[in-house]
Amino acid sequence: MKYLVLYLKPCEKLPRDAYAHLGFYLKNGLISHVVATKHGLRLVSARCEECIFYKLLTSTYVYGTPQISQGRIKVVALDNRAVRRLVAQHSHQVVKVVEAGPRSLVLTERQKEVLRALADGHNISSTARMESVSKVAVYKTFKTALRKVVALLA
């Protein structure tokens, strides 16, 4: 399975000072976004039948929560013909498309265990003892997991 990381131009209804996309919901053809701005949280609702973001959400699998990065909306979607067709039809809304495989986005069980242990206050040494592996192995696993998390958030 492959994914596409899409960077989209924001809809004109989205506030220009939005710096974080906190969530959304779809109801009766209406999409509502919750975004954080310097003036606080804002709820933006509109009918977006022409918006590629709306069409992606209603027609394909979208991985994780969309992000706002440098004034662009970042969406990770399943790579298939329907998505490629949407990108071609709405090329004026698409800033950049990057192909990504699941290995670059999805955390493995070991990576999740290491991140949980470090989040619980353990250090590299104690995590290595718990996992019965070397400190180098834990460090490399942590480093790889951190790269994946940063790639999803950036």
WOVEN-V76392 format. One record per backbone hydrogen bond with DSSP energy under -1.0 kcal/mol. NH is the residue of the N-H (numbers start at 1). CO is the residue of the C=O. If there is no record, write none. Layout:
NH,CO
NH,CO
This chain:
3,100
4,77
5,98
6,75
7,96
8,73
9,93
14,11
18,15
19,36
20,36
22,34
23,34
25,32
27,30
30,27
31,46
32,25
33,44
34,23
35,42
36,20
37,40
40,37
42,35
44,33
46,31
51,48
55,51
56,52
57,53
58,54
59,55
60,56
63,76
67,74
69,72
72,69
73,8
74,67
75,6
77,4
78,61
79,2
84,80
85,81
86,82
87,83
88,84
89,85
90,86
93,90
95,7
96,7
98,5
100,3
104,101
105,102
106,102
112,108
113,109
114,110
115,111
116,112
117,113
118,114
119,115
120,116
121,118
122,117
127,123
128,124
129,125
130,126
131,127
133,128
138,134
139,135
140,136
141,137
142,138
143,139
144,140
145,141
146,142
147,143
148,144
149,145
150,146
151,147
152,148
153,149
154,150
